[in-house]
Amino acid sequence: MLTSRRVRRAALALAAAGAAAAVAVSASTAAPTASCSFTLRIGDVLPFTGGLAAYGGNMDKAVKLAIGLQNAALKKAGLSKQIKVMLVDSQDGQTQAAASVEAAKKEVGEHVDVIIGEMASGATIPMAQSVTIPNHVVLISPTASAPQLVQLKGGQGWVWRAYPSDNLQGKVLAEAALQKFGKGATVNVGARNDAFGTALEQLFVAEWQKLGGKVGVDISWNPDQPTFDTEAGQLVSGSPAGWVIIDFPETFVKFAPSLVRTGKWDATKTLMTEALKDGPTLDGIGQPVLGLSGTAASAAGGPAGNAFHALWNKDVKHAQPYTGFEGTAFDAANVAFLAAMRGCSASPAKIKNNLVAVSGPPGPKVTFQQMGKAISLLLAHKDINYEGAFSPVDFAPDGDISSAVYEIWRYDGNSKFTTLKTFTFAGK
């Protein structure tokens, strides 16, 4: 157990003489007068190496972009001497549990109020259980999707995610299989043996069987094993209509050659998930994966998605190819800041109590482009409804987002993808 955290300063002095901050909202909104002073300390634990390394660097840049916009808005509002946001540390979670736990311990030792990370459920869950929950630090994962993440003992209010639960993806993957292979078809299923892979595999199989589908082979593998020839041989056995494979890029680049060597695998008859919607990874495998398709939560549901993409192209340099998932980390940083503004405190306890309020109705809708307006309304004790780059966010009290758009994608080569269909889910 880590030592107890320092108690965060939290002060709200209304109408303090000489310390008032007047910020104009609009011609029709009175300028609020308030004194509010805190420094929000954010850390991120993201996969700069490991299975999701293709995404981690961009996620970190998205967090930095959000914090830069927040501080710019505070400066424009005349509040930069009183309120600051800092990225205290960026740690490599390596897409695995032990490294993420150690990284989170380091950041808690650096007195962060919020940790954004990890991307993988298998890294995020132990980090929450071992570090952030017992130390009462708010944890917001950009993309960890295993349903059990928001069901952890003691985690309610402390653990959140900006990406939809696999309870939804299991349904979308089964529907995609129905459209691709037909009613009553037999598919072979393979998944990485970790929190993400096993949970989604079980959810898919249950939903597929509800739709009348059959499962021939159902296997899993250790992502760290040296070879995959045995598992590939098992996965292509029988006469399936197709395959559903749940994996991460780092493992699949080693698994794919084993599948090709069987002479029985066909990428055009294979469904995967969002982690493999990565152009450079698939380009590196080449011809054997042309026509591969899959499902993924889509940034198409983000009200500020197009504006964010334009901002990214304009301001972010030396990034990996844009994926659309960057908006999840961007939204995580923004809702953490807005929750701190609403509570006029960087105290994690106050942040967690305000995340639902700032992320959904009631209140006027605001995107990152209206950050100054959001600050003014919150200082005036008004409601806001943050509309995100990846989704509307709209946190439910259990830490899940309440709406999502999913797509069925197809890889066409040269980092190009076609969206074949979209599905919208509203409400939990």
C-alpha positions, 0 to 999 in steps of 0.5 A, a space after each residue: 500500500 502506498 503512503 497516504 496522499 497529501 490533502 489537496 488544497 481546495 478553496 472557494 471564497 465567494 466575492 473575495 475582495 481584490 481577488 475576483 475574476 470577471 469573465 465575459 460569457 456573452 452579451 446575454 450572460 452576466 460576467 461572473 465574479 469569483 475567486 478560484 485557485 488550484 493547480 490540476 496535476 495530470 499524469 498519463 500512463 500510455 503504451 509507448 511500447 508493447 501491443 498498442 504502441 501504435 497508438 500510445 504516442 498520439 494519445 499522449 500528444 492528445 492529452 498535451 493538446 487538451 492541456 495547452 488549450 485549457 491553459 490558453 483559455 484560462 490565460 484569455 480569461 485572466 485566470 492563469 495566475 490562479 488556475 493552472 493545469 500541468 501534465 506532471 508525467 507521461 509514463 510508458 504502461 507498455 500495454 501490460 499490467 506490471 509496467 502500468 502498475 509501477 508507472 501509476 505508483 510513480 505518478 501517485 508519488 508525484 501527487 497527480 490528481 488524475 491519471 489518464 490511461 492505460 489503453 488496454 484493459 489488461 493493464 488498466 484493471 490492475 492499475 486501478 485495483 492496486 494503485 488508483 482506487 486505494 489511493 483515491 486518484 481519479 482514473 480515466 482510461 481512453 480506450 479500455 473496454 472490458 466490462 469489468 473495468 467499471 465494476 471493480 470493488 471500490 471503484 465507483 466514482 474513481 474509475 471512468 472510460 472515454 470509450 464504450 464497453 465491449 458489452 456493445 462491441 459484442 453485439 456489433 461484432 455478432 451483427 457484422 458476422 451475421 451480415 458477412 457469413 449469413 444466418 446459422 453460419 459456423 465461425 471459428 473464434 480466436 482471442 488473445 488470453 487477457 482481460 480484453 480478449 477473453 471478455 470480448 470473446 465471451 460476449 461475441 459468442 453469446 451474442 452470435 449464438 443468440 442470432 442463431 450462429 454456430 461456433 466451430 473452434 474457440 481458442 485463445 493464446 498467450 500474446 507473449 508466446 514465441 510461435 503461433 503455428 499450433 494455434 493457427 492450425 487449430 483456428 483454421 481447422 474444420 470448414 468454417 464460413 469465416 473467422 473472428 480474431 481478437 488481438 493487438 497489432 504487436 501479436 497479430 504481426 507474428 500470428 498472421 504469417 502462421 495463418 498464411 502458412 496453413 494455406 487455409 486462411 482468408 483475410 476477406 473472411 475474417 473479422 477483427 476489432 478496433 486495435 487492428 484498424 491500424 494502417 502501418 501494421 496492416 501495411 507491414 503485413 501486406 497482401 495477405 491481409 487485404 480485405 480484412 474487416 472488423 468493428 470499432 467504436 467510431 469518432 463519427 459520434 463525436 460532435 467535435 470530431 471534425 473540428 478536433 481532426 482539423 486542429 490535430 492536423 494544424 497543431 500536432 507535429 511529428 505524430 504517428 498516422 491519425 487514427 481517430 482514437 486520439 479524441 478519447 484521450 483528449 476528451 478525458 483530459 478536458 472533462 477532468 479539467 471541467 470537473 475541477 473547474 466546477 468544484 473549484 478544486 483539483 481535489 480528486 474527490 471533488 473531480 469525481 463528484 463533478 464528472 457526470 455533471 460536466 459531461 452531459 445534460 443539463 446545461 448548454 452544449 460546449 466543445 473544446 472550441 468554447 472552453 472560455 465559455 465553459 469556464 465562465 459558466 462554471 465560475 458562475 455556478 451554471 451547468 454545462 454539457 461537454 460535447 467531445 471529440 470522440 463521443 458526446 461523453 455523457 458519463 453514467 454514474 458507473 463510469 461508462 459513456 452513455 452513447 456510442 457509434 460503431 462502424 464495420 471497417 474494411 482494409 483496402 491497402 496503403 493505410 486506407 479503410 472503407 466504412 461499410 456500415 455504422 451502428 448507433 447506441 444511445 443509452 446504457 
